Each structure stands twice: as C-alpha cells, then as structure tokens.
C-alpha cells in the first residue's frame, strides 16, 4: 500500500475550525436522517407499489 505524504497540521487553528464545522454539519445530517427514517420505509413501499402498478398496465 502506498503511503501518501501530507502537510496537514491537525494542531493548526484552521484545521480545528474546519473540524468543528464538519462535526456540526455531521450532527445536523444525523438529526435529519433520524427524523426522515421512520417514514422512509412507508414511502419506499408506496414507490414500489406504484412501480408494480405501472409495470402491470
């Protein structure tokens, strides 16, 4: 496996700011996914039903 060289400094202020921003975005995404997930299976069933109906007509 090739080792990639990097100049990233995980101790820099810029890195820390970006990491904090990314964590906030990730948390927001997880909240949205968990809010959507309960209804997702019902939507999936409706879409599959529609596809089956369209194929049969």
Order of alpha helices (4+ residues) and beta strands (2+ residues): alpha
